Amino acid sequence: FQVHFAGGNPCRGTGSCCHTHLMQPALNATVFIVDDDASVREALAWLLRSRRLPSESFDSAEAFDAMLQKRPPQRQPCCLLLDVRMPGMSGLALFDVLAARGDLATMPVIFLTGHGDVPTAVAAVKRGAFDFVEKPFSDNALVDRVVQALDVSGQAIQRRRSRKALQRALAELTDREREVMERVIAGLANKLIADELDISVRTVEVHRARMFEKMNVRSAVELANLLREHTP
């Protein structure tokens, strides 16, 4: 097949297994391209570069997976443009690996598929893939989906950071502060909390203030919302 993009011919790379396409990005994000066809990788990289989106290309699922194994967890938005059919590990097999690791939320997968693979790609979307595009594809439509996938990735990364921050805050609470927190969330007034814990109201007020400070909240409602949003 041929991939057609408006605005000129894609640049030609070196043919190496992994090639990073550098430019001043509009987004602090990376689009990973995994396709065994060099012309497709180059065309996609050119398209993304024209839209100020940095990319990294890989000619096999194995090469991409090896890169992931060496890198720290993803801290910036990213998405993966993944060919369905490739020699060796297929795109679907790589997708299953990413799903098993729990990487799909922070690294949405957009499958690149030929007409005959559409049913397979549809099934993958039902299993958690972000979307699929059929070759040859529209450059504008593809970039739109990439930008949407990067937005989803960024939101997932932020949620993960928020959960980790919450876990750190909870770990800093003393046992007494946890006891007060549980009763504050349950809606108990300070006097009732004091009675249950057999401490003075003033002591409850001190523990409550310290707990609010560590949790970075200003009210019981805000605390309850925080715990509800960021705990499983």
Disulfide bonds with the S-S distance in Angstrom:
none
